[in-house]
Amino acid sequence: MQPLPQRVRVGWVGTGVMGAAMCGHVQAGGHAVTVFNRTRAKAQPLLDAGARWADSAGEVARDADVVFTMVGFPKDVREVYLDPGGILSVARPGCILVDMTTTAPTLAREIHEAAQAKGMHALDAPVSGGDVGAREARLSIMVGGERETFESLLPLLGLMGKSIVYQGPAGAGQHTKMCNQIVIAGTMIGVCESLLYAYRFGLDVEAVLQSISGGAAGCWSLTNLAPRIHKRNFDPGFFVEHFVKDMRIALDEAARMSLALPGLALVHQLYTALQAQGHGKSGTHALILALEKLSPNPDDVPY
Amino acid sequence: MQPLPQRVRVGWVGTGVMGAAMCGHVQAGGHAVTVFNRTRAKAQPLLDAGARWADSAGEVARDADVVFTMVGFPKDVREVYLDPGGILSVARPGCILVDMTTTAPTLAREIHEAAQAKGMHALDAPVSGGDVGAREARLSIMVGGERETFESLLPLLGLMGKSIVYQGPAGAGQHTKMCNQIVIAGTMIGVCESLLYAYRFGLDVEAVLQSISGGAAGCWSLTNLAPRIHKRNFDPGFFVEHFVKDMRIALDEAARMSLALPGLALVHQLYTALQAQGHGKSGTHALILALEKLSPNPDDVPY
């Protein structure tokens, strides 16, 4: 496998909350970036900074050494890679394809095999760290695929993350991301139920957070999301609808292994309710809204 | 309220996993310590280091300026404070009584009132941080009671913890601890289900932990307990039976506020099963054992 040139021709598909920040770091690293996004306006800051626009996901791949994708759902991943005119039908042999979307491990393996058949190299490289991590280039990136491909890509991945770990063959990155999401499902229900308890009893929530963030309850969600909940700011760091999708994938994979995950199943149901209540585009910490609805405040006092 | 002398006469009841470490820090701070514990052997290291032995909880309080209690269950707290010959019948007016056990907020208020009636000052000051936090004097201490009493006690509490926060009137420390335990219930189910998924799929668990501990799934339980689970070491940092008790208290308090906490209720049930399976004296991270039992590994391969 050839080493990447110093100035890599990068194609980037998907410039949403996460993708735009990540692509920006790659661009700032001096690489030549071509972008495509369904909603062009969201790519504008990258275009203003010198990126080229392409009219489709496939066109992004035309002259690229490396293509990154960061889209929404497995069906979007399938479309941008496997549809006629998609990345796999346009990219050149030797091109490295890196899907950073959280998607099904089976789909990651499917893309990996299709890429291999065309002399391309595919990695699944989902991330964790949320919008904050993306902005600060402090993401955790968990990578599946060939180790050699992974190693050649380290300089580029290093522009976006601080913890970049090879997890095994194709799909292993996605499975690791599932492990990540399973933990988050737990931390999120814990944080939201805890805050709800504090509000209902009338505790001083800032003092409570000061006490519990530093002990055995300490977690990323408590540090980063509880303050947003306290300000009733439910803007998305990470979309509810994406998290529902991730949990569905994890539950499907677990079921395939005859593995019951009762905690994850409960949290998935509560998020499904939250989405049904119209909060699919809210941030995951909006879970507290579904819990509030479950037990309406008897005094009907908004806090 | 009189300031405490520089060398405080401290009475200490309860020298289990947590209590022994905490009392050791107070003793190392140069204070005169008298201890009582149901099982005397557990107090031996403190006695060897110069502590005096008393034959009952009440006797610990006889000449004390401050009495700390760190026992097991609400019924133990009730017994050491309120029974005939207990702390409240022996301690002198002006004495400060500090219950660091996690117990019911209602019991904390009852003790506070009984103490007030005798001219004593009671604080509820439960802690978080587990055995590691206790050993390293890095506990989070959440305090309820009169603010003046809290402030006079800061030098002593500072020997045991790094985050010491006044939470409000009597019982507020315990309520804050409930908020803490509710988060932990979530982090624990998340961590255990995540590891189980990783093991069943055959991921490299150490690589997984490296990836997910640094991102949005990061939490104390993942950093401190997942490695113990990986070594199949279920020695108690914090006892399952104590955690079951804490969650019961939180669920009772929530029910009193007409508040449903479905996540906490599920985790409480799984821990109740774990205790029924004979793991009451294991550490809380043994939750994975109950989850394993729920979906037996089809290959029956111990990992």
Interface residues (C-beta under 8 A of the other chain):
Chain A: V127 S128 G129 G130 G133 L139 S140 I141 M142 K162 S163 V165 Y166 Q167 G168 A172 H175 T176 M178 C179 N180 Q181 I182 V183 I184 A185 G186 T187 M188 I189 G190 V191 E193 S194 L195 L196 Y197 A198 R200 F201 L203 D204 A207 V208 Q210 S211 I212 G214 G215 A216 A217 G218 C219 W220 S221 L222 N224 F238 A250 E253 A254 M257 S258 L259 A260 L261 P262 G263 L264 L266 V267 L270 L291 L294 S295 P298
Chain B: V127 S128 G129 G130 G133 L139 S140 I141 M142 K162 S163 V165 Y166 Q167 G168 A172 H175 T176 M178 C179 N180 Q181 I182 V183 I184 A185 G186 T187 M188 I189 G190 V191 E193 S194 L195 L196 Y197 A198 R200 F201 L203 D204 A207 V208 Q210 S211 I212 G214 G215 A216 A217 G218 C219 W220 S221 L222 N224 F238 A250 E253 A254 M257 S258 L259 A260 L261 P262 G263 L264 L266 V267 L270 L291 L294 S295 P298
